[in-house]
Amino acid sequence: MPEHDTIAAIATPPGTGGIGILRLSGPRALEIGEAISASKIDPGKIQFRRFFDADGEVLDHGLCLYFRQPHSFSGEDCVEIQAHGGPILLDMLLQRLCELGARLARAGEFSERAFLNGKIDLTQAEAIADLIDSGSRAATRAAMRSLEGRFSEQVHVLVEEVISLRVYIEAALDFAEEEIDFLDNAEIGEKLEDCSRHLLELLEQAEHGRTLQEGLTVVLAGLPNAGKSSLLNYLAGYEAAIVTEIEGTTRDVLREHISLKGIPLKVQDTAGLRESDNPVEQEGIRRAWQAIAGADVVLYLVDAKKGMTEADQRIIEQLPADNLQRVFNKSDLITPADRDQENTIYVSTRSGDGMEALIERITGQISDYNQDSQAFMARRRHVDALLRARDGIRQAADSFINDRSGELMAEDLREVQQQLNEITGEFSSDDLLGRIFSTFCIGK
C-alpha cells in the first residue's frame, strides 16, 4: 500500500525555463500548500499566490492548483505549484516544502502511488515513462495508446478467456463422482485453440511494441573495407566513423541512435570479420560477433566490385539466416549487368543509389505496423511474460491431449493466468515494482 507521508518534487526538467512546476502528493499536501502560500487554496481552481520562506519573505509568486482525492493523478490529495523556472529558485521552494513536512519523492513515486491507488495499471504506468522517453512520432503515439489502456484491454480479454476455461475444468474436477469424462468435450480443445491464437496475436503485437520502445538494433557486418563505416555515416547523416582505404580501421563497435520513417534504430558498425594476429583487432572481432548475436537485423556488406568471395561465404554461413540481409555496397563501381544476385540489395553510399530500397527493407514490416491505429507500446518484460504464457498454454494442451489430466491442465492454466496478470500488475512482486518505478523521472 502507499506510504502515508506527503512527497514533493520538481516536476519540470533540470535547467532554466520560464515556468517550473513542483508537485505535492499525500495527506498533508493541502496543509503544506496553504502554509507556503499563507492562504487558503480551493479545489478545482487555478489561483494566483505568493510563496513565502520561513521568515515570511516572498520567495516567488505564481499559480497554485489543488486536486482533492481521489480526483488526482496519484489518487491522493495533490497540490501543484507553478513558479518561475530558475533552478535555484525551484530548489529553494522545494526545500521550504520539505521544511513544512513533505519529503523528497523517490524516482517514479507519483506514478507508483497512482498504480497502488488503482488509478492506472502497471502497463499504463510504464507507458508514462515511455511517452516521456519516446524517440519518434510512432513511439509517442504507441505509448499514448498504451497509456489509454489499449494493451491492458487485450490482456484482460485474454485473462477472461483463461479464467472461463479454468472455471469449467475445476468445476468438473469438483464433481468427478458423476463419472462423466469432461475431457472428451470438444469445446475444451476449441477454447484452448482460441486462447492460443489470441495469445500469439498479442505476442506479435507486443514484439512490435517492444521494438518501438527499445528501437530496432541493426548491425553492420562484413569483411574489412566492405563499406560498413560509410553506410553508418550515410544513415547517421554525419561523419560518425573514420573512413579510410586502410583495412581494419574500425576496432570497436560504434553505435548511433537514429530514426528512419518514424522508427528508432540503434545502428552498430563493427570491426571487419577476418583472421588476425593483432590482439586489439581480435577483441574488436569478438565484440562484432557479440553485437551480431543481439541484433534484430544484420546487414552483411559485400564489396560489389570484388563480389562474393569464399571468405564472405564462410562468414554468411555462421550468421543467423532469419534476420540477415545481404547488401552489395559500392554499386557505382560496377555496371548494371553485374548485378546478378537474387534477393540482394545494391547500394552506393557515395551516390545514394539503392539507399531508399535498403531503408525500406529494414523498416518495412515495422513501418506498416506504425500506421496501425491500434499499435501500442510494450517492453521486454511484457514479451517475456507472454512467452511464458504461450508455453503454459502449450503445456495445457499437452496435458489435455496426451496426459488426459484435468488436474495438470488446471495447474497449467493457473500459471498462464498468473503470467498475464504480471503484465498489468495484478500479480507483481515488490522487487519487480521497485525495478520498474526506479527507472522513472523524479517528479513523475
C-alpha positions in Angstrom: 0.0 0.0 0.0 1.1 3.6 -0.5 3.1 5.3 2.3 1.1 7.8 4.4 3.6 10.6 4.2 3.5 13.5 1.8 6.0 13.7 -1.0 7.3 16.6 -3.0 9.4 17.0 -6.2 10.3 19.4 -9.0 8.3 18.0 -12.0 10.0 20.0 -14.8 13.4 19.1 -16.3 16.6 20.5 -14.9 17.8 23.8 -16.3 16.4 27.3 -16.7 12.9 27.9 -18.1 10.1 30.3 -18.0 8.0 28.1 -15.7 8.9 25.5 -13.1 6.4 23.1 -11.5 6.6 21.5 -8.1 4.2 18.7 -7.0 2.9 17.6 -3.6 1.0 14.4 -3.1 -0.2 12.9 0.2 -2.5 13.6 3.2 -0.8 16.9 4.1 -0.5 18.3 0.6 -3.2 20.9 1.1 -1.9 21.9 4.5 1.7 22.3 3.2 0.4 24.2 0.1 -1.6 26.6 2.2 1.4 27.1 4.6 3.9 28.0 1.9 1.3 30.4 0.3 -0.1 31.7 3.6 -3.6 31.5 2.2 -6.5 29.1 1.6 -6.4 27.0 -1.5 -9.7 26.0 -3.1 -10.1 22.7 -5.1 -10.7 22.9 -8.8 -9.4 26.4 -9.2 -6.3 28.0 -10.7 -5.2 30.6 -8.1 -2.5 33.2 -8.0 -0.4 33.0 -4.9 2.8 34.3 -3.3 5.1 31.7 -1.8 7.0 32.6 1.4 10.1 31.3 3.2 10.4 30.6 6.9 11.0 34.3 7.7 7.9 35.4 5.8 9.9 36.8 2.9 8.4 36.3 -0.6 10.4 33.6 -2.5 8.3 33.9 -5.6 4.7 34.2 -6.9 2.9 32.1 -9.4 -0.1 29.7 -9.7 -1.4 27.1 -7.4 -3.7 24.1 -8.1 -5.3 21.8 -5.6 -6.7 18.3 -6.7 -8.8 16.7 -3.9 -8.5 12.9 -3.7 -9.4 10.7 -5.5 -9.7 13.1 -8.4 -5.9 13.5 -8.9 -3.2 11.7 -10.8 -1.9 9.8 -7.8 -5.4 9.3 -6.2 -4.3 11.3 -3.2 -4.6 15.0 -2.3 -2.3 16.8 -4.7 -1.1 20.4 -5.0 0.9 21.8 -7.9 2.8 25.0 -7.7 3.7 26.8 -11.0 6.6 29.2 -10.3 9.3 30.8 -12.3 11.7 28.3 -13.8 15.1 29.2 -12.2 16.8 26.1 -10.8 18.0 27.8 -7.6 14.6 29.3 -7.0 12.9 25.9 -7.5 15.3 24.3 -5.2 14.6 26.9 -2.5 10.8 26.3 -2.9 11.3 22.5 -2.7 13.5 23.0 0.4 10.7 25.0 2.0 8.1 22.4 1.2 10.3 19.8 3.0 10.7 22.1 6.0 6.9 22.3 6.2 6.6 18.5 6.4 7.0 16.9 3.0 9.8 14.6 2.0 11.6 14.3 -1.3 9.9 11.9 -3.7 11.7 8.9 -5.0 12.0 8.4 -8.8 8.6 7.4 -10.1 6.9 7.6 -6.8 3.9 9.7 -8.0 3.2 7.1 -10.7 3.8 4.3 -8.2 1.2 5.8 -5.9 -1.2 6.2 -8.9 -0.7 2.5 -9.5 -1.1 1.4 -5.9 -4.3 3.5 -5.6 -5.8 1.9 -8.6 -5.7 4.9 -10.9 -3.7 3.1 -13.5 -2.4 -0.4 -14.1 1.3 -1.3 -14.5 1.3 -1.1 -18.3 -0.2 2.4 -18.2 2.4 3.5 -15.6 5.2 2.2 -17.8 3.6 4.0 -20.8 4.0 7.3 -19.0 7.8 6.8 -18.9 7.8 5.5 -22.5 5.8 8.6 -23.6 8.4 10.9 -22.0 11.3 9.0 -23.4 9.8 8.2 -26.9 12.3 8.7 -29.7 10.0 9.0 -32.6 6.4 10.1 -33.5 5.4 6.5 -33.9 6.7 5.6 -30.5 4.9 8.6 -29.0 1.6 7.6 -30.5 2.1 3.9 -29.4 2.9 5.0 -25.9 -0.2 7.1 -25.7 -2.3 4.2 -26.8 -0.8 2.1 -24.0 -1.5 4.9 -21.5 -5.1 4.9 -22.7 -5.3 1.2 -21.9 -5.2 -0.4 -25.3 -2.6 -3.0 -24.3 -4.3 -3.6 -20.9 -7.7 -4.2 -22.5 -6.3 -7.0 -24.7 -4.5 -8.6 -21.8 -7.7 -8.5 -19.7 -9.7 -10.1 -22.6 -7.2 -13.0 -22.7 -7.2 -13.4 -18.9 -11.0 -13.7 -19.0 -10.7 -16.5 -21.7 -8.3 -18.4 -19.5 -10.5 -17.9 -16.4 -13.5 -19.2 -18.2 -11.7 -22.3 -19.2 -10.3 -22.8 -15.7 -13.8 -22.4 -14.1 -15.1 -25.1 -16.4 -12.3 -27.6 -15.7 -12.1 -27.0 -12.0 -15.9 -27.3 -11.6 -15.8 -30.6 -13.5 -13.0 -31.8 -11.2 -15.1 -31.0 -8.1 -17.9 -33.3 -9.4 -15.7 -36.1 -10.6 -18.0 -38.6 -8.9 -20.5 -38.0 -11.7 -18.3 -40.3 -13.8 -18.5 -38.0 -16.8 -15.3 -37.7 -18.8 -15.3 -33.9 -19.3 -12.0 -34.2 -21.2 -14.0 -35.7 -24.1 -15.8 -32.4 -24.5 -14.6 -30.9 -27.8 -15.4 -27.4 -26.5 -12.3 -27.6 -24.3 -10.0 -28.1 -27.3 -11.7 -25.3 -29.2 -11.3 -22.9 -26.2 -7.6 -23.9 -25.9 -7.1 -23.2 -29.6 -8.8 -19.8 -29.2 -6.7 -18.8 -26.2 -3.5 -19.9 -28.0 -4.4 -18.0 -31.2 -5.3 -14.8 -29.3 -2.2 -15.0 -27.2 0.1 -15.4 -30.3 -1.6 -12.4 -31.9 -1.0 -10.3 -28.8 2.6 -11.6 -28.6 3.2 -10.4 -32.2 1.8 -7.0 -31.4 3.9 -6.8 -28.2 7.1 -7.7 -30.1 6.5 -4.8 -32.4 5.7 -2.6 -29.5 9.0 -3.6 -27.8 10.8 -2.6 -31.0 9.2 0.8 -30.8 10.2 1.1 -27.2 13.8 -0.2 -27.4 14.5 0.6 -31.0 15.4 -1.8 -33.8 19.0 -3.0 -33.4 20.8 -3.0 -36.8 24.3 -4.4 -37.0 26.6 -3.7 -40.0 28.9 -6.7 -40.6 31.3 -7.8 -43.3 34.9 -8.1 -44.3 37.3 -5.1 -43.8 36.7 -2.3 -46.2 33.3 -3.5 -47.3 31.9 -0.1 -46.6 30.3 -0.6 -43.2 31.5 2.7 -41.7 30.5 4.6 -44.9 27.0 3.2 -44.5 26.9 4.2 -40.9 27.8 7.7 -41.8 25.2 7.9 -44.5 22.4 6.7 -42.2 23.6 9.0 -39.4 23.9 12.0 -41.6 27.3 13.0 -40.5 30.9 11.6 -40.2 30.3 9.3 -37.2 33.0 6.8 -38.2 36.5 7.2 -39.7 36.6 6.0 -43.3 40.0 5.3 -45.0 41.4 2.9 -47.6 43.3 1.1 -44.8 41.7 -2.2 -43.8 40.8 -2.7 -40.1 40.2 1.0 -39.3 37.2 0.1 -37.1 38.4 -1.7 -34.0 35.4 -1.3 -31.7 31.6 -1.3 -32.0 30.4 2.2 -33.0 26.8 2.9 -32.0 24.4 5.6 -33.4 20.8 6.2 -32.5 18.8 7.4 -35.5 15.2 7.5 -36.7 14.1 6.2 -40.1 10.5 6.5 -41.2 9.5 7.1 -37.6 11.3 4.0 -36.3 14.1 4.4 -33.7 17.2 2.5 -34.9 20.3 1.5 -33.0 22.8 1.1 -35.8 26.1 -0.6 -34.9 29.2 -0.5 -37.0 31.5 -3.4 -36.3 35.1 -4.5 -36.9 35.8 -6.3 -40.2 35.5 -10.1 -39.8 38.7 -11.8 -40.7 41.5 -13.8 -39.2 44.0 -11.6 -37.3 47.1 -11.9 -35.1 46.6 -8.4 -33.7 45.2 -8.7 -30.1 43.4 -5.4 -30.4 41.7 -6.4 -33.7 40.9 -9.8 -32.2 39.0 -8.1 -29.4 37.1 -5.9 -31.9 36.1 -9.0 -33.9 34.9 -10.8 -30.7 32.8 -7.7 -30.0 31.5 -7.8 -33.5 30.2 -11.3 -33.2 28.7 -10.4 -29.8 26.8 -7.5 -31.4 25.6 -9.8 -34.3 24.2 -12.2 -31.7 21.9 -9.5 -30.2 20.8 -7.9 -33.5 17.3 -7.6 -34.8 18.7 -7.1 -38.3 22.1 -8.0 -39.6 23.2 -6.1 -42.8 26.1 -8.1 -44.3 28.0 -5.8 -46.6 29.9 -7.1 -49.6 32.2 -5.1 -51.8 30.3 -5.1 -55.1 33.5 -4.7 -57.2 35.1 -7.8 -55.6 31.9 -9.8 -55.5 31.0 -12.6 -53.1 34.3 -14.2 -52.0 34.9 -17.5 -50.3 35.6 -15.6 -47.1 32.2 -13.9 -47.4 30.5 -17.2 -47.9 32.2 -18.7 -44.8 31.1 -15.8 -42.6 27.5 -15.8 -44.0 27.2 -19.5 -43.1 27.8 -18.5 -39.5 25.2 -15.7 -39.4 21.5 -16.1 -38.4 19.5 -16.6 -41.5 16.2 -15.3 -40.2 17.4 -11.7 -39.8 20.2 -11.5 -42.4 20.2 -9.1 -45.4 23.0 -9.2 -47.9 23.9 -5.7 -49.2 26.3 -5.2 -52.1 28.0 -1.8 -51.5 29.9 0.4 -53.9 27.4 -0.3 -56.7 28.7 2.8 -58.5 31.8 0.9 -59.4 30.0 -1.9 -61.3 27.7 -2.0 -64.3 24.0 -3.0 -64.2 24.9 -6.2 -66.0 27.0 -7.3 -63.0 24.0 -7.2 -60.6 23.1 -10.9 -60.9 22.5 -11.7 -57.2 18.9 -12.6 -56.2 17.3 -11.2 -53.0 20.3 -8.8 -52.7 20.2 -5.0 -52.5 22.8 -3.0 -54.3 23.7 0.4 -52.8 26.2 3.2 -53.1 26.9 5.4 -50.1 28.7 7.8 -52.5 25.8 8.3 -54.9 22.9 7.3 -52.7 21.9 4.6 -55.3 19.7 1.9 -53.7 19.6 3.5 -50.2 15.8 4.1 -50.3 15.3 0.4 -51.1 17.6 -0.6 -48.3 15.8 1.7 -45.8 12.5 0.2 -46.9 13.8 -3.3 -46.4 15.0 -2.5 -42.9 11.9 -0.7 -41.8 9.2 -2.2 -44.0 7.4 -4.5 -41.6 7.6 -2.2 -38.6 6.7 0.8 -40.7 3.5 -0.8 -41.8 2.7 -1.6 -38.2 3.3 2.0 -37.2 0.3 3.0 -39.5 -2.0 0.8 -37.4 -4.2 2.9 -35.2 -4.2 0.0 -32.7 -0.4 -0.2 -32.2 0.7 0.1 -28.6 4.0 0.3 -26.7 5.4 -2.8 -24.9 8.5 -3.7 -23.0 10.7 -6.7 -22.9 9.2 -7.9 -19.7 5.8 -7.9 -21.3 7.1 -10.0 -24.2 8.8 -12.4 -21.7 5.6 -12.8 -19.7 3.6 -13.5 -22.9 6.2 -16.1 -24.0 5.9 -17.9 -20.7 2.1 -17.7 -21.0 2.4 -19.2 -24.5 4.5 -22.1 -23.2 1.9 -22.6 -20.5 -1.0 -22.8 -23.0 1.0 -25.3 -25.0 1.6 -27.3 -21.8 -2.1 -27.2 -21.0 -2.8 -28.5 -24.5 -0.3 -31.3 -24.0 -2.0 -32.2 -20.6 -5.4 -32.3 -22.4 -4.3 -34.3 -25.5 -1.6 -36.6 -24.2 -1.9 -36.9 -20.4 -5.7 -36.7 -20.2 -5.2 -35.0 -16.9 -7.6 -32.3 -15.8 -5.6 -31.6 -12.6 -2.4 -30.9 -14.6 -4.3 -28.8 -17.1 -5.9 -26.7 -14.4 -2.5 -26.0 -12.9 -1.0 -25.1 -16.3 -3.8 -22.6 -16.8 -3.4 -21.1 -13.3 0.2 -20.3 -14.2 -0.8 -18.8 -17.6 -3.3 -16.5 -15.7 -0.5 -15.5 -13.3 1.9 -14.7 -16.1 -0.7 -12.5 -17.8 -1.7 -10.7 -14.6 2.0 -9.9 -14.1 1.9 -7.7 -17.2 -0.8 -5.4 -15.8 0.5 -5.6 -12.2 -2.4 -7.5 -10.7 0.2 -10.1 -9.6 3.6 -8.4 -9.2 6.3 -8.8 -6.6 7.6 -5.7 -4.7 11.0 -6.3 -6.3 9.5 -6.0 -9.8 7.6 -2.8 -8.9 10.8 -1.3 -7.4 12.8 -2.0 -10.5 10.2 -0.6 -12.8 9.5 2.7 -10.9 13.1 3.3 -10.2 13.7 4.0 -13.9 11.1 6.8 -13.9 11.9 10.6 -13.7 11.9 12.3 -10.3 8.6 14.1 -10.1 6.7 11.6 -12.2 
